[in-house]
């Protein structure tokens, strides 16, 4: 019986984050450099990169191409990270790829991190699948991320830059921008979203140094509740929140760059691809006990601000159910999310380095003294059992890992 994917990968969890390109480059040399066999679009950014990747995959699939998609993290199963035309890799195929990677890494004494193993498995799988291209999401940062080993991408995308992962990327926006701009390559088209001034200066300088043809993208305009327009294209926008006006625009700008290179991507494929895009766990409505609750894995200041803007537009009393990792900036997230009269239930993030709940409660109280109430629970389902969702809008947030645990624990929930 084959070992489970969890058992194979969780044994590497203790190695944590160790950025660098040497190990994965050395490893992939033993597999005939699979990362050089598939054209890619490389996408970095603090927020929005996952949904931009999802839009790109959907659009290119609708255009008739065989498209690989690599994203992280997953919500429920590792297979979610690696897909072709929205179909996740099968468990036997992923298991085989991971075992092949681990066998070589052990034989050659290449000490890979968990992320490097799953990334290498993705490259190997994609190389054997006769893809037309792959959409690759950066895991962390960009410059030293394990995905950043392709010298000539079709295009590079930087969606946004805000403060997150400062332990690895630097404390200032300029530092973080420098790391994310590390995906830019000489003469390779760059598609860039709206950035803070300090970050924009860094990215602009890098694009000039590398002579990258650069498109600085402005967000689309909303037309009605679920429609948007970018330049001459009007399209249905299924993902919620104003941030999707920028994310969808970035995807459209990127595929139009490909069109200029000879790829056949008609506007009908763009509009159809966007309208059929799904990206779970981000501003997603689900039914809980026959009542809609809102799910959003906001885990940094910018994503928390976007979530707060969305819930403010609903004009409902709020009950937050929040769990956060210890490594996150709890103060900026609470400052963005919490408001007078809100209720707050704090829960752990299972199987992760979860923040101390008593400390979170004290911090929340100091940031927003007029919260209606603060409760602590040892499990998210216990918290939800005691909330009356008919009296308040329940919003589950704080960590994508918490969202994934919730999805798994309630099995298959039906999207409302």
PyMOL commands that set and color helices and strands:
alter all, ss='L'
color gray80, all
select helices_A, chain A and resi 5-10+13-15+22-29+34-36+49-62+78-81+91-107+114-127+166-169+173-183+197-209+243-260+267-275+301-312+330-337+357-367+380-386+400-409
alter helices_A, ss='H'
color red, helices_A
select strands_A, chain A and resi 40-44+67-70+82-84+87-88+133-137+155-158+190-192+214-216+221-222+227-230+233-236+284-288+291-295+318-322+343-346+373-376+393-397
alter strands_A, ss='S'
color yellow, strands_A
deselect
rebuild
show_as cartoon
